[in-house]
Amino acid sequence: MLRTFGVDVKADNLRRAVGRVGCSAVGILVALAAQPLNRLTAQVSVRLSLGGRYSTALVHDSLVVPIDLHPALAPTLQLGLRDDFKGPWIGDPSLDLSSSKLQRHESGNDVAAGSVTAVAVTFGLRRDLATNIGARLGIGGLV
């Protein structure tokens, strides 16, 4: 009997536990070190991009005094996926998120009018035409 950290442990049980952990560690190392004969390629590529968004007026009214309501320049975060299909086309959906403050322009004055968050989803198809030249067809909308 061994006394470890206030717990009585039989030597055989301890030896078996250490042997299991050792075999597991060796198995994991072998699995991580093993490489297939052919290189595996990713089926889906993920890309993350950061940019800016400028928008035209969301509201233009001139009932009494001309009023424009439009978002300020906003940072945009985009997440896109690319998945190869059979044939020359590549699936290219994307999701982007932007948030900005709204500005109301009235009689030469600018007034803060809250904020707006836009989430856009786009489903697209992409095709390489030549080296570093491609075409993309997409449809999407704001959520």
C-alpha positions as CSV (number, residue, x, y, z in Angstrom):
1,M,0.0,0.0,0.0
2,L,1.2,3.5,-0.9
3,R,0.0,6.6,0.8
4,T,-0.3,9.4,-1.7
5,F,-1.8,12.8,-0.8
6,G,-3.7,11.2,2.1
7,V,-5.2,8.4,-0.1
8,D,-4.2,4.7,0.2
9,V,-3.4,3.3,-3.3
10,K,-2.4,-0.2,-4.1
11,A,0.9,-0.4,-6.1
12,D,-0.7,-2.6,-8.8
13,N,-3.5,0.0,-9.4
14,L,-1.0,2.8,-9.6
15,R,1.2,0.9,-12.0
16,R,-1.9,0.2,-14.3
17,A,-3.0,3.8,-14.2
18,V,0.5,5.0,-15.2
19,G,0.7,2.4,-17.9
20,R,-2.7,3.5,-19.3
21,V,-1.7,7.2,-19.3
22,G,1.6,6.4,-20.9
23,C,0.0,4.2,-23.7
24,S,-2.6,7.0,-24.3
25,A,0.1,9.6,-24.6
26,V,2.1,7.5,-27.0
27,G,-1.0,6.8,-29.1
28,I,-1.9,10.5,-29.3
29,L,1.7,11.3,-30.4
30,V,1.7,8.6,-33.1
31,A,-1.7,9.8,-34.4
32,L,-0.5,13.4,-34.5
33,A,2.8,12.5,-36.2
34,A,1.2,10.2,-38.8
35,Q,0.8,11.8,-42.1
36,P,-1.2,10.5,-45.1
37,L,0.6,9.5,-48.3
38,N,-1.3,12.2,-50.2
39,R,-1.7,15.7,-49.0
40,L,-5.2,16.5,-47.8
41,T,-6.8,19.7,-49.0
42,A,-9.4,21.7,-47.1
43,Q,-12.9,21.3,-48.4
44,V,-14.0,24.7,-47.0
45,S,-11.9,27.8,-46.7
46,V,-12.9,30.5,-44.2
47,R,-11.9,34.1,-44.6
48,L,-12.4,37.0,-42.2
49,S,-12.1,40.6,-43.4
50,L,-12.4,44.1,-41.9
51,G,-13.4,47.1,-43.9
52,G,-15.5,50.3,-43.9
53,R,-19.0,51.1,-45.2
54,Y,-20.4,54.4,-46.4
55,S,-24.1,54.6,-47.2
56,T,-26.2,57.1,-48.9
57,A,-29.2,58.7,-47.2
58,L,-31.7,56.3,-45.7
59,V,-34.4,58.9,-45.5
60,H,-34.9,62.1,-47.5
61,D,-37.9,64.2,-46.7
62,S,-38.8,67.8,-47.6
63,L,-42.3,68.4,-46.2
64,V,-41.4,71.7,-44.5
65,V,-37.6,71.7,-44.3
66,P,-35.3,69.2,-46.2
67,I,-34.2,66.4,-43.9
68,D,-31.6,63.7,-44.6
69,L,-31.0,60.8,-42.3
70,H,-27.9,58.6,-43.1
71,P,-25.5,56.5,-41.2
72,A,-21.9,57.7,-40.6
73,L,-18.9,55.8,-41.9
74,A,-18.9,52.4,-40.2
75,P,-16.5,49.6,-39.6
76,T,-17.6,46.3,-41.2
77,L,-16.7,42.8,-40.3
78,Q,-17.2,40.1,-42.9
79,L,-17.1,36.3,-42.6
80,G,-17.0,34.3,-45.8
81,L,-16.8,30.7,-46.7
82,R,-15.7,29.1,-50.0
83,D,-16.6,25.5,-50.9
84,D,-15.6,23.8,-54.1
85,F,-18.4,22.2,-56.1
86,K,-18.0,19.7,-58.9
87,G,-17.1,21.8,-62.0
88,P,-15.6,25.2,-62.3
89,W,-17.9,27.0,-59.8
90,I,-17.1,27.7,-56.1
91,G,-19.8,28.4,-53.5
92,D,-19.1,31.8,-51.9
93,P,-21.6,32.8,-49.1
94,S,-20.8,35.6,-46.8
95,L,-22.1,37.3,-43.7
96,D,-21.2,40.9,-42.8
97,L,-22.0,43.1,-39.8
98,S,-21.7,46.8,-39.4
99,S,-22.8,49.3,-36.8
100,S,-22.8,53.1,-37.0
101,K,-24.4,56.2,-35.6
102,L,-27.2,57.9,-37.5
103,Q,-26.9,61.6,-38.4
104,R,-29.8,63.8,-39.2
105,H,-29.0,66.7,-41.5
106,E,-31.6,69.5,-41.2
107,S,-31.3,73.1,-42.2
108,G,-27.4,72.9,-42.2
109,N,-27.3,71.4,-38.7
110,D,-26.2,67.8,-37.9
111,V,-27.9,66.1,-35.0
112,A,-27.2,62.6,-33.7
113,A,-30.3,60.4,-34.2
114,G,-29.4,57.1,-32.6
115,S,-27.6,54.2,-34.2
116,V,-28.1,51.4,-36.7
117,T,-26.8,47.9,-37.0
118,A,-26.8,46.2,-40.4
119,V,-26.4,42.4,-41.0
120,A,-26.2,41.4,-44.6
121,V,-26.2,37.8,-46.0
122,T,-25.0,37.1,-49.5
123,F,-25.1,33.8,-51.4
124,G,-22.7,33.8,-54.3
125,L,-21.0,31.7,-56.9
126,R,-17.4,32.3,-58.0
127,R,-15.4,31.1,-60.9
128,D,-11.7,31.6,-61.8
129,L,-11.4,32.9,-65.3
130,A,-7.6,33.2,-65.4
131,T,-4.7,33.4,-63.0
132,N,-5.7,36.1,-60.3
133,I,-8.9,37.0,-62.3
134,G,-12.3,35.7,-61.3
135,A,-16.0,36.5,-61.7
136,R,-18.6,36.4,-58.9
137,L,-22.4,36.3,-59.1
138,G,-24.2,36.9,-55.9
139,I,-27.6,37.7,-54.4
140,G,-28.3,38.9,-50.8
141,G,-30.0,41.2,-48.6
142,L,-30.2,42.9,-45.2
143,V,-31.5,40.9,-42.3
